[in-house]
Amino acid sequence: MSLFDSIRKIFGTGEGEDRSSLSRKVQESPQDPQARQKLGLFLLRQGEIVEGTDQLARAAILYEKSGFTTKAIAVLRQLLKNDPANIDFQRWLIRLFAQQGHTGDALSELQKVAAGGIQFASEEQKVEFYRGVVESMPDNPLPYLLIADLYLYERKLLEAISELEKAVPLVAPSGMGKEFAGRMNVLYSLAGDNAELLEPCGFLWIAAGKPEDALPFLAKAAEGERSSGDSRRGANADQVLAALEGGWAAAVTGAMTFAEAARRLSEPEAHAPAPGEEKLTPPRRGLEEERQVQSAVEKLQAKVKEEIGESDPEARYNLGIAYKEMGLLDEAAGEFRLSRTNPSLFLGASYLLADTLAEKGEIAAAVDTLDEVLASENVNDTEMRDVRYQKAVLLSRSGKEEQAREIFLSLYEVSPDYRDVRERVRKFQG
């Protein structure tokens, strides 16, 4: 029995009822949601889509106002079945799920949208949709992370950093540390040695409770501060780095610049961590959340198969990111391989595929992926340098230090200040 037949069986009109009788019931009881629901379903069966949709939408409003949220959700599902591209209905459904505490269902619907379930007229409209979801899910970082995804794809890196800054206070309480780290890794691969980007990236890691991950970013950014010609800026950077190395990360948490962090360190209440103080780690997902995640994945896979197929590489690219952040590495790798067929996605998808394979422990396959990029004619010199660096990191991780050393030395010859190349070469020479 189809979904429509099931709804018809539950809410269907009597055999003798027609449009006239159903309309009369609505006129007699305009605040009766069931009467409007029956009329709406009847009109849809008759092919009167616009008026039928209007009646069902009114029924959903009345159900919600009367406190029958579950029935309102059922009506909205029917509306989306007939009009899956309706942005307002999708936002409404997510809001109701969130209000009912059905976080897994709300996240599932949001992931469908992110995977291409709705074709937006523009990226701006998509951003606006996600911002609307923020109002319904103020304690969940996912809407901010999805906005960051859009900006990362467009290489609007400062805008992406702004969204990650909004997300970071919500990451640990929601247990979405891996999802946040995924975006940070993409941001790092795009930032290169741009100090303007590396500085806020480092402070984002501090805010996320990962000062050890912040140090490489901030050490590189500090070089730019020292060479700026402003001695105060260099002094601020050195003060902050020394504090971090001394375990004072808590004193600068929330700052986004060296200047702000230095000011906080100068305040009387700045203090070092207590002896033996342990870092807080994001809570592990419980069994119920794992079940919700699995349910969301199954629904997402069905939606993708039904509505996207292999016709939209960009949607599959976004889906791969979603899979990767949920720990579904095999599924993520498959999506990245598919999206690499699009020239505009080739580089980004290759980075993520290599990172996914490395996370699975398949270092050789990850290196092969980067070699394919190096053999391609679709990357420029700067991108080639980034790929060679990533390859060297993977080789070093797999114990092939000599091969890694050759790449790092060649990078040092032409770009000695690139990322942490100077420090790595110094270790080789020492």
N, C-alpha and C positions, 0 to 999 in steps of 0.2 A: 504494500500500500504506500503511495507517495505521501510526501509531507502535506500536500494540498488536500489529498483525500482524507488524511488523518484529521486535519483541522475541520474539514467539512463534516466529518462524522461527529466531531465533538460539538461544533457550533452550527452545524447545518440547519437550514430552515426546514420547516415542515413541507410535505409534498404539495400542499395546496397554496403555499405562500408564493407571492410574486412581488414584483417591484412595488406595485401599488400598496399592497398590504404591509410590506416591510417599511415603506416610506411613511405610511400612516402611523405605525408604531413609534417611529423616530419622532414624528411631529407631536404625538401624544406624550412621549417621555423623552424629551431632548437630552436629558442628563443621564439616560440609561446607556452605558457603554456597550452592553451586550446587544441592544437593539441596533446600534450603529455598526457594530461588528458584523452582525448577520447581514445587514444591508450592504456593507462594504464587500463582503465575500460574494454575495449574490451578484453585485455589479461587476466584480472581477471575472466571475464565470461567464457573464454576458459580454465580456470584452470591453466594458466601459472602465478603462484603466484609471483615467484621471479622477472621475467621481468616486470610484471604488476606493482608490488610494486616499482620497480626502476623508471619506467616512471612516476608514480604518485608523487614520492618523488621529481623528477626533476621538475615536474609541480609546486609543492608547492614552490620550491626554486625560480622559475621564477616568480610566482605570487607575492611572497614576495619582490623580487628585483624590481618588477614593481610597487610596492605600493598597490597591491590588497591583503591586508592582510586578509580580510574577506574570499576571495576565497581560500587563502592558508590554512586558518583554516578549511574550508569545506573539502579540500582535505586531510588534516591531520586526520580529524575525520573519513574519509573513510579508510585511512590507518590503523588507530587504530581499526576500526571495523574488518578488516581482520587480523590484527596482534596486538591484545590487550596487548601483553607482551613486545612490543618494547619500550625499555627505552628511546632511542633517540627521537622517535616520540612523546612520552609523554612529555619529557622535552621541546621539540620544541613547542608543542601546548601550554604549560603553559607560555613559553616565549612570544609567540604571543599574548595571552590573556592579559598578563601583559603590553605589549607594547601598546595595544589598550585601556588600561584603564579599561578592563573588570575584575576587581579584584575579583568579586564574582565567575566568571567562572574559573579563575585561581586557586582560593582557593578550588573550588569544585573538580577540577582535582587533586589537591594536596592531598585533603582528601581521594579521591578514592585510590590513591597510598598508603597512610598511612593505609587505612583499608584493604589492601591486594590485591588491584586491579592489581598489578604487583608482580610476584614472583621473588625476587632478588636471585642471586646465593649466596650472603653472606650479612651479616649486613654491612660490609665495603662498598659494592657496593651501598647499600641503603643510607648510609651516604654520599657517593660521589654524588648520585643523588640529595639529598637535598642541598648539597653545591652548586651544579650547579644551582639549583632553586634560591638560595640566590642572584646570579648574576642578575637574571631576576627580582627579587622582593626585592631590597636592603632595602626598607623602611618597610618591613613587617616582624614581628618576627616569623611567623609560621614555616618557614623552620628550624630556630634554635630550636624552641620548639619541633619539631618532631625529630630532632637529639637528643635532651635531652631525649625524650621518649625512644629512643633506648638504650641510656646509662643507664637510670634508670632501664629499664627492665633487663639489663645485670649487674646491680648493680655496674656500673662504675661511682661512684658518683662524683668524682673530675672532670671527663670529662663532666658529666651532668651540674655541676656548671659552667664550662667554657662556655658551650653553652648558659646557662641562662644569664650569664654575657653579652654575645653578644646581647641577645634578649632584655634585660631590657630597653635600651634607646628607643626602638621602641614600647614598650608596650602601654604607655599612648597615644601617637599620633594615634595609630591604634585602640584604644578602646578595647584592648585584655587583660585587667587587670585580668579578671576571668580566662582566659586561662593560664596566667602566674601563678596565685595563685594555680591553680590545680596542676601544676608541683611542685611548692614549697611545697605543702601539701604532695605529694608523697615523695619528697626528705626528708622532715622532718620525715616521718614515717620510712624511711630507715636509717636515720643518727644516730638515737639513741642518745647516749650521747658522740659521737665522737667530741671532740672540734675542730679537724682539719677540720671537715665538718660544724660544727655549726657556726664558725666564718665567713666564706664567705657567708653562708646562711643569716646571720643577715645583712651583708652589702648589699646583693642583695635586701633585703626588703627596706633598706634605699634608694637605687638607684631607687626603684620602687615607692618611695614616701610614704612608709608605715613604718615610724620609730617605731610606736607603736607595729607593728608585729615583728620588729627586736629585740626589747629589750629582750624577753625571750631567743632567740638564743644567743645573745651576753652576757647576764648575765651568762649563763651556760658556754660559752666559756671562759669568764673571770676567772672562777674558775680554769680552767686549766692553764691559764697564771700566776695566783698568786702562784700556786703550782709547777711551773716549776723550781724554784730555781733562776730565773733571776728577780731581783727586778725591773729592768727597764720594763720588759714585763708586770709585774703586775701593775706598775704605769701607763703605757700606757692604759691598759684596763680600769682601774678605771677612768682615765681622760676622755676617750671616753664615758663611761657610764654616767658620770656626765654631760657631754655636751649634750648627747641625752635627758636625763631627764630634762635638762634646756632649751630644744627647739632649740638646735644648729645643728639639723640634716643636714641642707643645707651645713654647713661648711665641713662635712665629706662625702658628696655625691660623689660617684666615687671611694672612697677608698675601698679596699677589705681586709685589715688587720688592726688590732689595731695600729700597728706601723705607717702605712701610714696615718691613720685617726688622730693619735696624732700629726704627723708632720704637717698636714693641719691645725689643731687647733692652732698650734704655729705660723703660718704665720700671718703677719699683716692684711691681707685682710679677715681673718676669722671673721665673725660677727654673732651676734644673730639675730633671725627673728624680723622684725619690729612689734611693738605692733599691735595686731588685725589682723596680716597677716594670711590669710586663706590658707589652703592647696589646691593645685590644684587637682582636681579629674578627672579621665579619662572621656572624652566626651561620652555621651550616644549615642547609635546607632541611626541613623536617620531611617526614613521609608524606604528609598532606600536600606540601608544596611541590614535592617531587611528582606526586600524582597529578597535580594541576599542570605542571610543566609538560608531562608526558601527554596529557589530554590536549594541551595547547598545540603541541607538535603534531599530533595526529590530525587535528582539525586544520592546521595550517597546511599540511601536506595534501590533504584532500582538496582544500581550496585552490592551491597552486595547480594541482593536476587538472582541476575542472576549468579554471578560468585563465590560467597563464600559459601552461604547457612550456614549450621551449621558444616561444615567439618573442619574449621580452628579456634579453640578457641583463638589462639593468635591474629588473625586478628580481631575477635569479641571483644577482650579485648581492642585493640587499638581503635576500633570503639566506644566502651563505653566511653573511655577517650574523644574522639572527641565530642560525644553527650553531655557529662557532661559539657564540656567547652562552648558549645553553649547554655547551660541552658535547654537542653532537658533531664530532669531528669528521666522521665518514661522510655524513650528509653535507657538511660544510664544504669539504673538499670537492664533492661532486658538483656543487653549485658554482664554485670558483672555476672549475675546469670548463664548465659550460659557458660562463660569462666571459672567459678569456677569448672566446671567438669574436667578441666585439672589439675592434681596434681601440676604441676610446676607453675600454675597461681593461685592456690587456695588462698594463703595468700594475694597476692597483690590485686586480684579481690575482696576478702572479705573486705579488708580495704576500697577499693573504693566503694563497694556496701554499706557498713555501712555509709560512709561519704555522699553518695548520698541520702540515706534514711533519714539521719539526716537533710540534707539540705532541703528535702521535708517536714520536720516536723514530720517524722515518727520515733521518737526516740526509741520507744519500738521495732520496727522491726529492727532498726540498732543494738540495744543491742542484740537481738536474733541472728543476723548474727554473731556478735563477740562471742557469746556463742557457736555457732556451731564450730567456729575455736578453741575455748578453749577445746571443747570435741573431737577434732580431734587428731589423732596420727601423723599428718604430720607436726607439728611445734616443734621447739626445745625450750629450756628454755628461751633463749634470746627473741625469737619471742613471746613466751607465755607472757613474761613480757610486751612487747610492746602492745600486745592485751589487757591485763588486764588494762594497763594504759589508753588506748583509751576507754575502757568500762567505767572506772571510770569518765573520762571526760564527756562522754555522760550522765551518771547517774547524775552527778552534774548539767549539763546543763538542765536536765529535772526536777530539784528540788528534786531529791532523794539523798539528801546530806548524809544521814546516810549510805546508801549502798556504795556511793562513798568514804566516809570516811574510811570504813572498808578496801577497796581495797588499798587506798593510804597509810594507816598505815601499811598494810602487805608488800607493796612495800618498804616502808621506812625501815622496819626491815632488809631487805636483800640488798637493793640498795638505801641507803639514798641520794646519789648524782645523782640519775637518773633523768634527765630532771628537772622539777620544783617540784618534790615530796617533797623535804625538805621545800620549801616555802609553799606549800599547807598544809603540816602537821603542820607547825608553825601557820598558820591561824586557823586550827582546834583547836589547843591547846590554842591559845590566846582567 
